Amino acid sequence: MDYTSEFTMNEVDNSTRDSGVSSECVMDYTSEFTTYEIFKTRESLMQWAREAGKRNGFVIVTIRSDLGGKSMKPRVTLGCERGGRFKEKKTKVNKGAKKRCGTGTKKCGCLFTLKGEKLASGNGWILKVLCGVHNHASTEYSEGRSYAGRLSEQETSLLIDLSKSLVRPKEILSTLKQRDELNATTIRTIYNARQRQRVKEKAGRSQMQQLLCKLNEHDYVEWHRSCPMSGNVLDLFWAHPVSLELLRAFPTILMMDCTYKTNRYHYPLLEVVGVTSTDITFSVAFVFLDSEKEDNYIWALSRLRGVMVECAMPNVIVTDLDLPLMRAVEVVFPTARHLLCKWHINKNVLSKCKNLFESKEKWDRFIMKWNVLVTSPTESDYKRELAVLQSEFSMYTEVMEYVINTWLKPLKDRFVSAWTDMIMHFGNVTSNRAEGAHSKLKRELGLSQGNFEGSFENIHSLIELQHIDIKTSFDKCSTVVQHNFKSSEFKYLRGVVSIFALEKVLSQSKLAASIGVDALACGCVIRRTHGLPCAHEIAEYKRDCRPIPLESLDPHWMKLDLLPPSSIQDSMDVNEFPELKLLQQYFLEANKDNRLMLRKRVRDLVAPYTTTLVEPGIKSRLRGQLKEKIDMSSRRDPYAFELRSASVDSHSPSFTGDTMDVPQNFTHKKTERTKEKVYRTLTVKGISYIDAFPVGLRPFIQQVKDVCHDGHCGFRAVADLVGLGENGYLQVRNDLLTELSSYSAHYGELYGTTDRVRELAQILSFFDEGRAPFDRWMTMPDMGHLIASCYKVVLFHLSATQCLTFLPLRSAPVPLPTRRHIAIGFMNDCHCVEVFLRPGHPVPPVASDWIRCHTPAAQGWDSLYTSCISRFKSLVSSDQI
């Protein structure tokens, strides 16, 4: 220790003077680094010194290391990372040149030094303190210190694994911090480590070479075509091998749609999806297109048809009104029935016609009649409803010419129910499945400025999870027997047919009690569209005391696995490929140029890392063009109907003719809507809402959840309570409208008049995303029956003036564990909220219309709540029931 003291006295003053660090910061840490422990290895010694440095707020680094020789022992010298002095690099710049702004050094001439030596016996290492003095203060936080933030081998390995699982950098950093409280890594270190790993994986390959290698590594089917002059890729097709197995198992129906803002090249992405027997959407293929022309679509669909050699061709293809895609479908799949998405058609009618009506009431009347026309069950009904539409709106010549000449005359057989209900489409008459797949993909992509390689990583991860869900659903259908299907009529179907199909059959079985064996009353729509037994068929089986036979279901619903690989392909060897002989003959007969081209194509196929394919160019800003901020968002641009709905008033004078002038304060309106959402997060409202309920019921209210005040509040509350999320209110309107139209005769009897059914249909036929007018609000108690029956729930409607319970009209009672209860509250005669009740709460009386009009299948629901209803009556005054 004498050496240390002498060293300190002679050198510290000079080091602090030269470094610019105050001498008041000089502190001796000799005792903190003094140890008599004998370390087994040099690494363990260095690890101990670094941990000691962390505890005291210093970063210990290796200054020099010597493995030793014949006369020298192995040793290592450690020091403070702020030791030494900054040495300016020698560059060929002028001496008077200014230094780069923002640069500096952390070196301050710190003399702290440790020395590790190996024992003469060779059985360990010891650590000595040569100088224990730091000429600078310790730091409380080690974040930002480059050396302290280095990742260990274990942390680097974890980072690589998490990155492959598409975990975001900030979440990786959070994971590392949770594992080690002293970890000083920063987000920049994570980004740098990920970039080093990407460079290491690419191993000097170009982006397209790396992409083709990954596609080949995971056995994807890949096709592409490129520009012969520049080598830039034009169209790129790939399909996962398991997706192709799913396609061979479920080839009946395909849905296709393009999405945008997924890559920096502005290439549209065509996604093809199918549907399994368990009603799960699966992705078939992804195609990046240079443009949306007929030639591009024909190429893409031809590649798709090329992978369907060993399976049946699709019977139904659903798209939107994309004319080049429609023509390509007719060319490549001429035998398939082509349906158009009803949802997109309705939105096109809205964007083209709404501004042509002078009042909102006229528009509402028109769209209701249009929906009735589109859902006409027979051709005779269609002709009658078309005549009514033409007669009632004959003054609106422009509107009628548009809907008739654009949609009804040329395309009615592709979207009107009278024709589509004759096709087995398994309930898929919109491209919503493809839209949903787009939404999931964009959530994974995050930004719209990625390249093809990055897009593949996200798509591959998404598809792998998708396949896991599908296989899980297959296993559940084969092994789990739900209590609803234990009756004898499902004897031959349990464990053989998908649960989704069984639920459809169960709903038809409940209808059989009221319809009987009358095929005319049944309509047999589900037989034609789903390949499932309809109500009158099931009534016949019940009359004959027979279970539903397995043969009455389409084979689609019995497929609960993937097709095994073809035995022909498995047994093939090189000698069974006649194409190889043709290739050899072509090579021998070809000239020099064609031989070179053939060698290049074969090399691209068997060695994708040698491809000369180049990624598409990114359009640069032209000279003189205004500089615009790059749109990083992957969110799609709004449709025309969304712009119209976002406007202040679709019937204002600013909307005339066929064009729409977007109001100048449109952006300001978006800001106002955002502020409204922020205001709704205040929790004070929930407290005042509880006070608006009957006094006797308040102790049983656990929580009141508010929804947006936009006239859709009742539908928003129901959407959130049934699991669709608050923004699924338009789906609730559509579901309730379908429920009302499907059982219009039954509801006409319940409400006492068909006029009330039409009034409710008009209320529900409002699909604008803007504020709903007063005459389109949810009305109670009439809509309570629709909600309970459509979603098979028990609905409690609570308010200061009336509390009622609504039960399903056609569904049989279910056990308590599988029973769903939801409650909505009506406040101040103008707003609906979600209500969550405590266990054991009392139950309001059952609506009298249910007691009068429920079907025999629903008998017994009310008896389940007799005691709870009596308790409610004892707590709540009779004028509030």
Summary of the structure (lengths in Angstrom):
residues: 881
radius of gyration: 36.2
end to end distance: 91.6
largest distance: 112.0
contacts: 2531
relative contact order: 0.06
helix: 50%
strand: 13%
